[in-house]
Amino acid sequence: MSFLAAVLASAGEVEMTDLDKNVSELKHKITNLEYDIKEAMEQRYMKFAVVSKDAASLLDTAQSYSNQINNLISRIDSQTKREVVDAMSDLKMFKSTLEENKNSLIVIEQVLEASMNLTNDSQTELSLADRINKLQTAQHILLNNEHLTKLDVYKPLMREHQRLTDVLHSNCIAAWGKKIVWSENDKESQDSWKVILKISGCPDDICDTVFALQHFDSLNIEVKKFSDKLINLIVKPIIDQNLQVDVAKFVNVSTLTLKVSNTEDEFLSAIIKKLKDVFEFLNSTLPADINEIKIMSYLGSYASQQFCKHFKEIVIFNAIPVKYHNLKNFREELIEVCEFNEYLSELGFFEESNDELINYIENIDNLFFTKVSQLYYDRARTIIKKDLHDLVEVNNENRWSSDEEVPDDNGFCQKIFAYPQSKVSKSLLEFLDLIDTVASEMSTIPENSTWRYHDILNNITIMYCDVIPLQHCKVLEFHPQQSAVLYNNIMYFTRKLAELSPTYKNLLIVHLLEKLKNLASEILHSQCKQQIAQIEKIVNQSDIILMAVNANLGYSVEKSMSQCYDLLSILSDLWRDILPSTVYCKFIGYSCNGLFECVVNKLFTLEDISATSAEQYSSIFNKIIKDIPSFFPEPKEVHRYVPKWWQLNELVYILSSSMKDIENRWADGKGPLANELKVDQIKCLLKALFQNTDRRAALLKHIIATAQS
């Protein structure tokens, strides 16, 4: 062996000895490091104790050991080349041992790195974006290494990651809440401010918060809340209440305040200017673009639809004039709406394809007539809902001299068709003024658009017909006087419509006149039927049937008839000064006839009437016959309005007469008795009043024979 070979052999032995020593020492150190790591992980994540080892120091140690292992492996590879044959087995064993320890160190490094990222997340000086990146790094390590899942510390690390994620999510929302602050003044204070929107923080801070919200999928929710408040607390109050907008900007703080306006202008341009101030405030304080997200566009996706709807229905619609001759000037103001629509599109709040405002104002004529129609319909409803009891007297007869009759343009004498003296509600006169206003407005619009006003007049009239009885149904049910007032209102309304028809281009409302007349008649007829039903109830509850055989019941029947008379008397007092004379007589006669008919029908059902009872019947009914005519302006003409008048008179005559008197009253079928009563009715009364004798049989035979002839 040469000297060089001997030296190399000696050096190889030394190298091998050194490697063996180093590997043993390193293996021992790695084992100790594993125990240290395990103890640290248990204390932090499993036993919730204070960490006794610094994760960064442990990681540095692990990396140092890893470098030593790499160096040893390199030396082994070098040594292997020298003594391939002699040291093959020993070196392979050393290398295998070191590689196993290297894998252990890799797992240790991953655990420590995940722990460091979770620990660093609690450092408040980091931005939200950095803290999110730390958590993402830790999550990537924990989810992409199957060896970590076998460690006891794995589940505690995952729980810690979830806890910190939840905390960071809450912090993001809280950070947004601190940067976007709303204040509302709901109290009745002397302060003029109503709403304050304060946006704090530099653009980078706001971008950081927006990025964090986007990461946690909370940006949609927060922007939706912000858009709702923007519409409800700022846009709508500006539009509805005409509030004043004040903007103040300082370093990293911008404030928008809504205050009570000292001016009462509601011009379209003024509202648009205030809304522009709001959007300029938002555009200057909120970041323009964050991770390919345009905040104004994002905000517009939630708020633009509500904004357009309210702007159209309130701002534009309310600004439309109600007089046609003002419509031309208003068209020029609509240019500002087009410019405002373009401005919002440039900001990104409106999509480029959003021409909703432009399309809305394209057919301004339809909007004008829609507004005018709505205005008149609302006024009509308001008037219809007013009470009926506030009355005023109308008497067209006094408008003309009694000595001359002046014909109108159609050749008719107005006095002949004058409305009779009566009382109507003041609300009706308001309604007629509304009708006259609508009809007069037609003269100011083009001929081809007059049909729209015809429709308004028709619809208002139909509304009156349909709504007025429903609106006052309770009053009509319990207050007969109101039925008379409403009858007068409708009939007077009908007359005025008839007068308007030839004056205003033969309006298409003539066909409604018959409907109005029928409605008025039905209202009074319903009231009369209600009174007659009450009369029938009183009569049915009396002892009028039993009195036929029991004379002691006469007082009971007399009391019932007195109640019926009092009811009719009250009705007469309520109607006399309200209804026109002819109408009053017709309907009070109809009510009186209901009493007569009820009494007559009851008497025709009696099979036996004692002489005493007949006398009492006669006395009671005579009193009614004597008192009823006082209800009428011309008492002697009562029979004209009460169809059963003569029939009851003849019935009372029979009750107090002998068979001879009855025969004379019959007068061979030509007397008053024959005119009012049928043969069967007379037979019924004769059988009830008189015993079955030859005289009665002869009288009945005579009546039948003469009636047939």
Protein Blocks (a to p, Z undefined) as FASTA:
>chain_A
ZZklmmmmmmmmmmmmmmmmmmmmmmmmmmmmmmmmmmmmmmmmmnopacfbdfklmmmm
mmmmmmmmmmmmmmmmmmmmmmmmlmmmmmmmmmmmmmmmmmmmmmmmmmmmmmmmmmmm
mpmkbcfklmmmmmmmmmmmmmmcfklmmpmklmmmmmmmmmmmmmmmmmmmmmmmmmmc
cdddfbccfbfbfbdcddedjfklmmmmmmmmmmnopmmmmmmmmmmmmmmmmmmmmmmn
opacdddddehiacddddddfbfcfcfklmmmmmmmmmmmmmmmpcfbgghiafklmmmm
mmmmmmmmmmmmmmmmmmpcfbfklmmmmmmmmmmmmmmmmmmmmnomacfklcklmmmm
mmmmlmmmmmmmmmmmmmmmmmmmpcfklccdddfklmpcfkbccddfkopafklmpccd
ddddfklmmmmmmmmmmmmmmmmpcfklmmmmmmmmmmmmmmmmmmmmmmmmmmmmmmmk
lmmmmmmmmmmmmmmmmmmmmmnopiaklmmmmmmmmmmmmmmmmmmmmmmmmmmmmmmm
mcklmmmmmmklmmmmmmmmmmmmmmmmmmmmmmmmmmcfklmmmmmmmmmmmmmmmmmm
mmmmpcbdcfklmmmmmmmmmmmmmmmmmmpmblmlmmmmmmklmmmmmmmmmmmpcfkl
mmmmnnnopamklmmpcfklmmmmmmmmpccdfklmmmmmmmmmmmmZZ
